[in-house]
């Protein structure tokens, strides 16, 4: 089982995350009607976007990556790194409320699936080959992410 580094900054980031607007969690039937097909496929059917095709692979702005489905803060841009895998990669999550991990045996190998802790949407997987300080690589599909610039996070109610 992978665990992530519970850094002191998570408490500060928790207060900031309260300023991001969360959307209501819906049923899969409601999501099927409201989400774009590619987002639904990855988030609700546990699909994967093709590598090097996502809008956030080479994105370098300062801010917070949120769940495209529900708005839950997931990752701080400060923890993003270039992994060369073709998907946005992060070495740590945003707060203790961001993610949950589930064992995934779908491809005949055991991996740790990463889901949004709020709406249970599939985000990607976590591997233990990342950089310090955690040694983890959260490999996330761009299509299930939205981005909020740090300036907006700090300005929002």
N, C-alpha and C positions, 0 to 999 in steps of 0.2 A: 504494500500500500504506500502510495506517495503522500507525503505531507509537505505543506508549504511553510515557508518561514513566516512566523507571526511577528512581524516587526512592529516597533512602537508607533511607527507612522500610521498604521492601520486605524488607530483610535482617532487621530486627527482627520484622516481621510473619511472615516465614517461620518463625521459631522458635515464634511463637504458633500458627501453623497446624498444627504438629506435635501440638498438644494437642487438636485436633478429631478426633473418631472418624470414620475413613474406612470406607466399606462396600466390599465386594468388587465389582470390575467384572465384569459379566455379559455374556452374549451377548444379541442382540436377542430371541431366542426366550425366554430366561429373563426378560428385562425385560418382555416382552409378558404373561407370567404374573404378574409381581409388581407392576408399576407400575399406578396408576390410569389409566384410559383417556385422560383429558385430559393427564396427564403424559407418557404414552407418545407421544401424538400430537405434542406439541410437541418433546419431547426426542429421540425416535428417528425420527419421520417429518418433522421440520423444519417443523412447523405453527406457528401463531401464535394466541395467545388474543385475544379481542376487546379493543379498547382500553377502559380505565377499568373493567375487570371484575376485575382481579387484586388479591389481598389486600395486596400490597406497594406499590401505586401511591402511596398517601398515608401509608404507614407511616413513623414517625419515630423508632423506638427506636434505641438505641446498641448496636452489635454488629457481627457479621459475617454476611454472606449467603453461604450455601454451596449447592453443587449438590444438589438434591433427590434426584438419582439415585445419586450416589456419596459425597456429603459433602465434596467438595473445596472449600476456601475460595475464593470468587470475588471478592467485593467487601466493602470496609469501609463501614459506614454513613456514615462521615465524608466519603466521596466521592459520596454520593447527592445528587441535586438535583432540583428540580421542573422538568421539561421541558415539561409541558403536552401531551405526546404520548399519554398514556394508558397508558404502561408505565413501570415503575421505570427510572430513568436514573442512570448513574454516570459520573464523568469519569475514573476510573482503576480498574484492577484491583487485586486484593489482593496477589499475589506473581507472580513470573515463572513460577510453576508453575500459575497459575490458568486462563488462557485460551489458546486458539489461534484464529487467524483464517484463514478460507478465502474465496476469491472466490466470490460467489453471483450467477449470471446468470439465475436461474429466472424472474423477472418481466420479462425483456427489458431490464433495466437492471443495471448492475454495482454490487453492494453488497458489503460485507465481512461475512460471517457470523461470529458468535462462537460457539465451542464450548468445552465444558469440556475442559481439557487432559488430564484424567485418564481420563474415560469416553467422550469424544467426543460428548456429548449437545449438541444444538442449544439455544442459550440465547436468541439474538436477533441483533442486528446492531450494528455500530459505525459512527458517522457523524462527520464532522469539523466539526460545528456546536455543539460543547459549550463549556462555560465554561473559563476558565483554572484550573489551570495547564497542562492538556494540550490543550484545545481539542477534546476528544473527547466523544462522547455514546454510551455503551454502553446501548442500548435493549434491555431484557431482559424476557422473559416471566416474570411472577410465579409461574406454575405450576411452573416448573423450579427455583425457589428455596426454600430453607428459611432460617430465621434463628436464629442463636445469640446471645443477649444477651452483651455484653462480659464481664459478671460470670461467666458460665458458661465462656467461653473462658479466662479467667484462672484459674478454679478447676479445670478439667479436668486430669487427670494431666499 
